[in-house]
Structure formats: structure tokens, C-alpha cells
Amino acid sequence: MQKYKLNKLIKIISQKTILGVFILVTFLTSCKSIYTANYKKPQLVDKKVSTPVKYLHKDLFLISEKGFAISQQDATSYGIGWKFKEDPSQTLLKSDVHDVVNDYPAGFGFDIGGIEYGHDQNLDSVPFSDMRKLMVEAYKEGGFVTVSWHLGNPVTGGNSWDTTPAIPQILEGGEYHETYKLWVKRVADFFKSVNYNDKPIPIIFRPFHEMNGSWFWWGGNNTTAIDYIKLWRETVEMLRDEYGVHNLLYVYSPNKLAPDDDYLKYYPADAYVDILGIDIYDFYNTEDYVEALKHDLKIVKEIAEQKNKLYAFTETGLEKVNTEGWFTEVLYPNIKYSGIAWVLFWRNYTVNHFYMPYKKQKLENDLIKFSKFPETLFLKDIQQIKTKK
């Protein structure tokens, strides 16, 4: 009897050991499959980041090896003469880019300005309920989502362009700190609500952008680099540690550099940034724009490579895109070998404020030609590149 019990116990232990080894091997194999000799495990801001975010980071790396993803702000939210309206009979989303090149952008930009005030739509009148659907649709189809935040001024109740200094008052211990915490909580709740298959989708978050300029309350002459860095770090820690948001990659993106600008002046530290970026627009000065592209993207590339970070061209465009050959002759030659993961063009809002050609617009054929270059990657292109899950 004793011998029987002993043999049974040994058998149970052996079975559990085999099961344990199997689980361990499966776990190690599944984790190892994401990383390769070419793509080493990155040090991300969030140690508890979701698996879809890990895959997104690798996908962006793979994209940068092939070319760069074409992205646009509010690409499916509205365009010239139309706005998104949910229609069960409509299987394809509307997009000015798709109308021209028969493909969607690979990256879809959105802005959550207004959510901090508890509004039901953002500063550009896009309902957050629609935005959530469009984000999920973009992800479901194999695209990626980027989010900026033109948040209001928490001290005055004004908008982003109300340049009344505010950062000292919203940092921990400040008079408006609790107000700001509530704002971040609303952002956190939204990010956690953008779900596909009951899991939050990965989102590239680009807060407090263009901080080296003075047009927003969080930048330039309206703050100090020290306070800006504190604000960035406290915001990340609130989202990640206090509110449990684990579906974000964080992007640092100054504006075009002035001759005496230091790209890293406002940099919150490697532990608080996943991706480096920069915003450069063409204000009808092609020579100046090209020089900025060459100079600034080189700096971003050098710093990113030193820090082992991905980098991107986080905003660009020429309003009303009417410079002949702008996409193929001005932009393309100067970003072709830059190593950026994506380039994001600004929105198409009205016939006086748009940054991508629409049907029968002057540069329609130039965009079509641009789309056929091997490095310009639209949605169908990155669907072929993405990591197999």
C-alpha cells in the first residue's frame, strides 16, 4: 500500500514537472519569436506594456527597414466635402487619400483635445464615440494609430493656444494639480476603452508636441525645460502607474529646429520616451523646407541611433499643396533614406486648409506617382510587412 502511494506521488510530480517544463518552453519560445538578431528587445517606457504594443514597435522597426509608412491626421474622420457618418451599408471607410491612390494611409492620426474638459467631441468636432470606432477599424485593418493632445489651459480654461503659463500650477503640489489629475484620468479612461477583441489596441501617444515653440502654453517662453520635463514625467507616471494604461508608446516631437535650438533641451530622459520625432512644415519656402529636412532629420537620426530608439517625421505638409511636384521632387528625395518609421501629413479640413491631394486637385497625379515609389508604404504595403502573430 505504501509503495503504491509512493509510486502514485512520483507519477503526479513527474506529470506536473513535464507540464511545467512545457509551459516554460512555450513561454520562452513565444517571447523569443518577437526578437531577432536584427531586432533586439527595446527598453520601453512601460515595463508592463501589452503584447500588441510590443508587436507594433517591431512592426515600426520593420517598416523603417523597408521605407516609411504614409500617415495622415483625421484621414477617415473627415475630408474635403464629407464627414464620417456610421453607415451599416458602407463596408469601406471614406478617405481622400484612398480616393486618389486606391489605398489608405498606413498610419491614422487623431487628436483628443477636448476630452480633458469632459466634452463628447474633440476640438475639431469629431465625436469621441466615432473616433473610437475609427481607431479600432484602422487597427483591425492592419494600420496603426497615432494620437496628439491639444489640451486646454488648465489654469485659465482656455485652449492650447492660450499661452498663460500653467505648468508650475499643475505639477504635484500646485494649485491646479488635482484638476490636471482629473484630466489625465479622462485620457486614461479613453485609451483603455479603445478595444478590439476586448483588449485595448496599441496607440502611439504624442503629447506636449512642438515644445520648442511658444504657441502652446506648455512650450517655449511659457515654461522652462525643467518644468516641462517634470510635467512629461508626471503625466507618464500617472497614466502608466496610477491609472494602469499599458497600451501606449510615447513620442517626443519638437518643432523644426532654429539655428540655436538643442533637440534634447526638453527631453524627459530615455526611460520616458519610446520614439523620437520632429514636426517640419513647408510654409511656401521650398529652399528653407528642404534645408530643414536635411539638417533636422539628420540630427534626429543620429540621436535615435545613439539611444537605440525608433524615430519618425511626426508632422509635415504644405497647406493647399500647390507647389508643382511637391511630393515627388521636394519631399521624397529628402526623406527617402532618412530611416524614419512614418511620415504624418496634416489634415484635410476645407479647400483652404488641406495637406493631401483629393480627387481632381492639382497635385493628384503627383501623389499617385509618389505612392508608387518602393519606399512609400501605404496600408496594403504594411499589411505585408507586419509581424506574424
Secondary structure, 3 states (H helix, E strand, C coil): CHHHHHHHHHHHHHHHHHHHHHHHHHHHHHHHCCCCCCCCCCCCCCCCCCHHHHHHHHHHHHHHHHCEEEEEECCCCEECCEECCCCCCCCCCCCHHHHHHCCCCCEEEEECCCHHHCCCECCCCCEHHHHHHHHHHHHHCCCEEEEECCCCCCCCCCCCCCCCCCHHHHCCCCCCHHHHHHHHHHHHHHHHHCEECCEECCEEEECCCCCCCCCCCCCHHHCCHHHHHHHHHHHHHHHHHHCCCCCEEEEECCECCCCCCCCCCCCCCHHHCCEEEEECCECCCHHHHHHHHHHHHHHHHHHHHHHCCEEEEEEECECCCCCCCHHHHHHHHHHCCCCCCEEEECCCCECCECCCCCCCCCCHHHHHHHHCCCCEECHHHHHHHCCCC
